[in-house]
Amino acid sequence: MLVTVSLLADRPDAIAAVADMRWREWGHPPGSEDPAWWHEITLAEAGREQLPVTFVAMNDVGETLGAVGLDHYDLDERRETTPWVTGMIVRSDLRNEGVGRLLMQHLEQWAAGHAIIDVWVGTELAAGFYQRCGWTLLEVFERGVDDHVSVLTKRMG
């Protein structure tokens, strides 16, 4: 399968599919359950030269496979650091096929090319994925009962 990664700003036809993927994955409490909210956020994160930006992976027949964003912050508890990886999603049937790693490579290249030195990510379930992509685990903190967030970082370029 041929996979291409582009800025979402260059593929506005993929905004609805990215928003739908994110809503299906995270559209339940404590997040927003409103699909329109996910569409608005995805549209707002489709920058080109300044944060926030989003990258989208698509196959050769135009199907959206996944997306990842880079924004000023993601975790209210860690606003002192910036920027943060946001909204990393890969279609569930394509996970562990290299799509996520390809998205991260594009995000990291963009960050390095825009003089961003360090990037952070917070995740509840995917710390291993980020570590396999070369990210370093900094801490794990508890947000609530059975809600632990791993914070990782990586130096760009």
C-alpha positions in Angstrom: 0.0 0.0 0.0 1.3 3.4 -1.0 1.0 5.9 1.8 1.5 9.6 1.5 1.7 12.2 4.3 0.6 15.8 3.8 -0.3 18.8 5.8 -4.0 18.7 6.4 -4.1 22.3 5.2 -3.1 20.8 1.7 -5.8 18.1 1.9 -9.0 19.9 3.1 -10.9 16.9 1.6 -9.6 14.8 4.5 -10.8 17.1 7.4 -14.1 15.3 7.8 -12.5 11.9 7.8 -9.9 12.9 10.4 -12.5 14.5 12.6 -14.7 11.4 12.4 -11.8 9.1 13.3 -11.0 11.3 16.3 -14.6 11.5 17.4 -15.0 7.7 17.1 -11.9 7.2 19.2 -12.3 10.0 21.8 -15.9 11.3 21.5 -17.0 10.1 24.9 -16.7 11.6 28.4 -14.6 13.3 29.6 -14.1 14.5 26.0 -16.7 16.1 23.8 -19.4 13.8 22.5 -20.4 16.2 19.7 -19.1 15.3 16.3 -19.4 19.0 15.2 -16.9 19.9 18.0 -14.4 17.4 16.6 -14.8 18.8 13.1 -14.3 22.4 14.4 -11.1 21.4 16.3 -9.7 19.5 13.4 -10.3 22.4 11.0 -8.7 24.8 13.5 -5.6 22.6 13.7 -5.1 22.6 10.0 -2.3 25.2 9.9 0.6 25.3 7.5 3.5 27.5 8.8 2.5 28.1 12.4 1.1 26.0 15.2 -1.2 24.2 15.3 -0.5 22.0 12.3 -1.9 18.5 11.4 -0.5 15.9 9.1 -2.7 13.4 7.4 -1.8 10.0 6.0 -3.6 8.8 2.9 -3.4 5.8 0.6 -3.2 5.8 -3.2 -7.1 5.7 -3.5 -7.6 8.7 -1.3 -8.6 7.0 1.9 -7.6 8.7 5.2 -5.5 6.4 7.2 -4.5 8.5 10.2 -3.4 11.9 11.4 -1.2 13.7 14.0 -1.1 17.2 15.1 1.4 19.6 16.8 0.0 22.4 19.0 1.1 24.8 21.7 0.0 22.5 24.5 -2.1 19.4 25.1 -2.2 18.9 28.9 -3.5 21.5 31.2 -1.2 20.1 33.9 1.9 20.8 31.8 1.3 24.2 30.1 4.9 25.3 30.9 6.2 23.2 28.0 5.5 23.6 24.3 4.8 22.3 21.7 2.9 19.1 22.1 1.9 16.2 19.8 -1.9 16.1 19.7 -4.7 14.0 18.1 -2.5 11.1 17.0 -4.9 8.6 15.4 -4.5 5.7 13.0 -7.3 3.7 11.6 -7.8 0.7 13.9 -7.3 -1.9 11.1 -4.0 -0.3 10.2 -2.3 0.0 13.6 1.1 -1.6 13.8 1.5 -1.2 10.0 3.9 1.8 10.1 1.4 4.5 9.4 1.9 6.1 12.9 5.6 6.0 12.6 5.4 7.7 9.2 3.2 10.4 10.5 5.6 11.0 13.4 8.6 11.3 11.0 6.8 14.0 9.1 5.8 15.9 12.2 9.4 15.7 13.5 10.8 16.9 10.2 8.4 19.8 10.2 9.3 20.7 13.8 13.0 20.6 13.1 12.6 22.7 10.0 10.7 25.3 12.0 13.4 25.7 14.7 11.5 23.7 17.3 14.0 22.1 19.6 12.0 19.9 21.9 8.5 18.4 21.6 6.4 16.7 24.3 3.5 14.2 24.1 1.1 13.0 26.8 -0.6 9.6 26.4 -2.6 7.2 28.4 -2.1 4.1 26.3 0.6 4.6 23.7 3.8 5.3 25.6 5.4 2.2 24.0 4.7 3.5 20.5 6.4 6.8 21.2 9.4 5.1 22.9 9.8 2.9 19.8 9.8 6.1 17.8 12.8 7.4 19.9 10.9 9.4 22.5 12.1 9.4 26.2 9.7 8.8 29.1 9.9 11.8 31.5 7.1 11.0 34.0 3.8 9.3 34.7 1.3 11.2 36.7 -2.1 10.4 38.0 -5.1 12.5 36.8 -7.6 10.5 38.7 -8.6 7.0 39.7 -7.2 4.6 37.0 -6.2 7.6 34.8 -2.4 7.7 34.4 -0.7 9.9 31.8 2.8 9.2 30.5 4.7 12.3 29.4 7.5 11.8 26.9 9.8 14.2 25.0 12.1 14.1 22.0 14.7 16.6 20.7 14.1 17.5 17.1 16.7 17.4 14.4 
